Amino acid sequence: MDLETERQLWDEVRRGNKEAFQSLANPLIPRAYRSAYMILRSKQLAEEAVQNALIELYSAIINGKEVIHLRAWFGHLIALRALDVARKERGYKYMVDINGLEFQDGSASPLDSVLKKEQSERLIESIMGLELNQRIVVGLYYFQDMKIEEIAELLDIKSGTVKSRLYHARVKLGGMLRRLQTSTKEITII
C-alpha cells in the first residue's frame, strides 16, 4: 500500500469509517500474529497481543499520531505488546499447537508444498523449544525483519547481547533440526 493511500485511510478512520480501519489493519495482522506466536507460544496469548496492538493502532490514528512507516511501526508495537503479555503471563504453562498455522508457499507441486509445510512446522516446533530470550530475538529478527540495533533498542539491551542470543539460538536450532533430520530422513535443512 502506498503512502498516499495509507494517509487517505487514516483520514477515513478518523471520520469513523470502520472499513477503512480494516483495510489498513488487515494486511498487518498475519505477520503480527506469527511474531507474537513465536514469542508467546500460545494462540490465545498471541491473539491478545495482536488485539492490544490493534487497539493501540486505532487509538494512535484517532488521536492524530503521525506514523511514517506503518508496517515497521506496527512491527515494533506488536513486539512490545507480546513482551507485555509474556511478562504478565510469566508463570503460564505454554502449549505448543502448530496444527492451525498456515505456511504459504509458491512451490511448483503439491508434494513440494506438503514437504515445505512439514519443514516449516518442525522449524516452528524447534523455535518453540528455545528459551524466551532467544525466541524473542529470533521472532523479531526473522519474523518482524528488525535490525539488531532496533531489537537492542526495543528490548533495552546491548547490540552484542542481541547478537549473542541470535547466535546461541541458531546453534541450538541447528542441533534440534539435525536431530530431527536423523530421526526422520525426509527433512532437508535449507
BELKAJO-V473594 format. One record per pair of residues at least 24 apart in sequence whose ideal C-beta (glycine too) atoms are under 7 Angstrom apart, sorted by the first residue. I is the first residue (numbers start at 1). J is the second residue. D is the distance in whole Angstrom. If there is no record, write none. Layout:
I;J;D  I;J;D
This chain:
1;27;7  6;70;6  10;61;5  13;61;5  14;61;6  14;62;6  21;58;6  25;54;6  25;57;6  28;71;7  28;74;5  32;74;7  32;78;4  34;143;5  35;78;6  35;79;7  35;82;7  35;139;5  35;143;4  35;144;5  36;78;6  36;82;4  38;127;6  38;135;6  38;138;7  38;139;3  38;143;6  39;82;4  39;86;6  39;135;6  39;136;5  39;139;5  40;82;6  40;85;6  40;86;6  41;94;4  41;96;6  41;128;5  42;94;5  42;95;7  43;97;6  45;85;5  45;89;6  48;85;6  49;78;6  49;81;4  49;82;4  49;85;5  50;78;7  52;81;4  53;77;5  53;78;5  53;81;5  75;144;4  75;146;7  76;154;6  79;140;5  79;144;6  79;154;6  80;154;7  83;136;7  86;132;7  96;125;7  96;128;5  98;124;5  98;125;6  115;186;7  119;187;6  122;180;5  122;187;6  126;173;5  126;176;4  126;177;6  127;173;7  129;176;6  130;169;5  130;172;6  133;165;6  134;165;5  134;168;6  134;169;4  137;162;6  137;165;5  137;166;5  137;169;7  138;166;7  138;169;5  141;166;6
